[in-house]
Amino acid sequence: MTDQAEQASAGGPAAPEIPGKPTSASRTTLSHIMTHSDTNLLGTVHGGVIMKLVAGAVAGRHSGGPAVTASMDEMAFLEPVRVGDLVHVKAQVNWTGRTSMEVGVRVLAERWNESAPPTQVGSAYLVFAAVDADGRPRRVPPVLPETERDERRWQEAQIRRTHRLARRRAIMELRERRAAEGIED
Ligand SMILES: CC(C)(COP(=O)(O)OP(=O)(O)OC[C@H]1O[C@@H](n2cnc3c(N)ncnc32)[C@H](O)[C@@H]1OP(=O)(O)O)[C@@H](O)C(=O)NCCC(=O)NCCS
């Protein structure tokens, strides 16, 4: 690959602008009645697996190709989900960087034995990096918030991004310092 082609695939200075995509273009809801095959040893449902599945689909749709999970944070399981419950997993791209995207996921459940509106039972934020066929990060289209709520989510995601990078940097620096002092663990 030439230097210029390499820069373009990673989104460097030679990369052409990619047209933006509205949030609604990749927003996805998966509805699923929970069965025994979705449960853990306690008989409640594995929340993380289904969140990751839907978030991955959103990241793939937004970026138009494969995307890998770079990080997963602020996972909250507010209430257990039980076999028979109808679960709705809603996900959208909240924020985009050069090659990464934050996907926000909300999990709502309708109890199989109650006629109440769905309640939120969980949420998470996942960062995906779009990758090419060789697993190298590739550019993603900027997400275009469409509503005030999308705009708020974009701004909050930017705050989380700043904190994630700062935390990662601080941990790397600590490890380097400890290694330089000859501390082994
Ligand atoms: C994620 C991955 C592609 C990043 O590759 P890399 O060589 O570190 O590339 P970069 O440093 O350019 O990072 C690419 C993007 O991901 C973001 N990123 C990388 N690690 C991150 C992390 N831990 N948290 C948040 N964002 C992260 C970078 O900020 C960058 O985003 P930007 O271009 O929008 O600024 C690479 O680490 C990888 O393939 N990891 C394994 C992923 C995987 O297998 N996931 C499945 C686990 S179940």
Ligand as a Chemical Component Dictionary entry (heavy atoms), coordinates in Angstrom:
data_LIG
# 
_chem_comp.id                   LIG 
_chem_comp.type                 NON-POLYMER 
_chem_comp.pdbx_formal_charge   0 
_chem_comp.three_letter_code    LIG 
# 
loop_
_chem_comp_atom.comp_id 
_chem_comp_atom.atom_id 
_chem_comp_atom.alt_atom_id 
_chem_comp_atom.type_symbol 
_chem_comp_atom.charge 
_chem_comp_atom.model_Cartn_x 
_chem_comp_atom.model_Cartn_y 
_chem_comp_atom.model_Cartn_z 
_chem_comp_atom.pdbx_ordinal 
LIG C1  C1  C 0 -9.997  -1.624 18.941 1  
LIG C2  C2  C 0 -8.750  -1.705 18.051 2  
LIG C3  C3  C 0 -9.183  -1.902 16.590 3  
LIG C4  C4  C 0 -7.994  -0.378 18.210 4  
LIG O1  O1  O 0 -6.843  -0.483 17.418 5  
LIG P1  P1  P 0 -5.558  0.466  17.627 6  
LIG O2  O2  O 0 -4.472  -0.063 16.803 7  
LIG O3  O3  O 0 -5.363  0.716  19.085 8  
LIG O4  O4  O 0 -6.047  1.749  16.870 9  
LIG P2  P2  P 0 -6.283  3.242  17.391 10 
LIG O5  O5  O 0 -5.453  3.587  18.580 11 
LIG O6  O6  O 0 -6.169  4.091  16.155 12 
LIG O7  O7  O 0 -7.808  3.213  17.850 13 
LIG C5  C5  C 0 -8.865  3.206  16.923 14 
LIG C6  C6  C 0 -10.040 3.950  17.513 15 
LIG O8  O8  O 0 -10.535 3.212  18.623 16 
LIG C7  C7  C 0 -10.521 4.039  19.792 17 
LIG N1  N1  N 0 -10.168 3.192  20.922 18 
LIG C8  C8  C 0 -9.156  2.299  21.002 19 
LIG N2  N2  N 0 -9.156  1.700  22.195 20 
LIG C9  C9  C 0 -10.180 2.239  22.906 21 
LIG C10 C10 C 0 -10.695 2.042  24.226 22 
LIG N3  N3  N 0 -10.163 1.170  25.052 23 
LIG N4  N4  N 0 -11.755 2.783  24.601 24 
LIG C11 C11 C 0 -12.318 3.672  23.763 25 
LIG N5  N5  N 0 -11.879 3.903  22.498 26 
LIG C12 C12 C 0 -10.817 3.197  22.084 27 
LIG C13 C13 C 0 -9.452  5.088  19.522 28 
LIG O9  O9  O 0 -9.656  6.239  20.312 29 
LIG C14 C14 C 0 -9.670  5.333  18.054 30 
LIG O10 O10 O 0 -10.824 6.151  17.872 31 
LIG P3  P3  P 0 -10.838 7.476  16.927 32 
LIG O11 O11 O 0 -10.202 7.098  15.623 33 
LIG O12 O12 O 0 -12.293 7.771  16.751 34 
LIG O13 O13 O 0 -10.095 8.529  17.655 35 
LIG C15 C15 C 0 -7.808  -2.877 18.472 36 
LIG O14 O14 O 0 -7.308  -2.625 19.777 37 
LIG C16 C16 C 0 -8.489  -4.227 18.449 38 
LIG O15 O15 O 0 -8.656  -4.833 17.391 39 
LIG N6  N6  N 0 -8.899  -4.705 19.630 40 
LIG C17 C17 C 0 -9.569  -5.998 19.733 41 
LIG C18 C18 C 0 -11.049 -5.780 19.548 42 
LIG C19 C19 C 0 -11.820 -7.057 19.722 43 
LIG O16 O16 O 0 -11.373 -8.126 19.389 44 
LIG N7  N7  N 0 -13.011 -6.892 20.255 45 
LIG C20 C20 C 0 -13.874 -7.980 20.521 46 
LIG C21 C21 C 0 -13.775 -8.337 21.962 47 
LIG S1  S1  S 0 -15.129 -9.372 22.412 48 
# 
loop_
_chem_comp_bond.comp_id 
_chem_comp_bond.atom_id_1 
_chem_comp_bond.atom_id_2 
_chem_comp_bond.value_order 
_chem_comp_bond.pdbx_ordinal 
LIG C1  C2  SING 1  
LIG C2  C3  SING 2  
LIG C2  C4  SING 3  
LIG C2  C15 SING 4  
LIG C4  O1  SING 5  
LIG O1  P1  SING 6  
LIG P1  O2  DOUB 7  
LIG P1  O3  SING 8  
LIG P1  O4  SING 9  
LIG O4  P2  SING 10 
LIG P2  O5  DOUB 11 
LIG P2  O6  SING 12 
LIG P2  O7  SING 13 
LIG O7  C5  SING 14 
LIG C5  C6  SING 15 
LIG C6  O8  SING 16 
LIG C6  C14 SING 17 
LIG O8  C7  SING 18 
LIG C7  N1  SING 19 
LIG C7  C13 SING 20 
LIG N1  C8  SING 21 
LIG N1  C12 SING 22 
LIG C8  N2  DOUB 23 
LIG N2  C9  SING 24 
LIG C9  C10 SING 25 
LIG C9  C12 DOUB 26 
LIG C10 N3  SING 27 
LIG C10 N4  DOUB 28 
LIG N4  C11 SING 29 
LIG C11 N5  DOUB 30 
LIG N5  C12 SING 31 
LIG C13 O9  SING 32 
LIG C13 C14 SING 33 
LIG C14 O10 SING 34 
LIG O10 P3  SING 35 
LIG P3  O11 DOUB 36 
LIG P3  O12 SING 37 
LIG P3  O13 SING 38 
LIG C15 O14 SING 39 
LIG C15 C16 SING 40 
LIG C16 O15 DOUB 41 
LIG C16 N6  SING 42 
LIG N6  C17 SING 43 
LIG C17 C18 SING 44 
LIG C18 C19 SING 45 
LIG C19 O16 DOUB 46 
LIG C19 N7  SING 47 
LIG N7  C20 SING 48 
LIG C20 C21 SING 49 
LIG C21 S1  SING 50 
# 
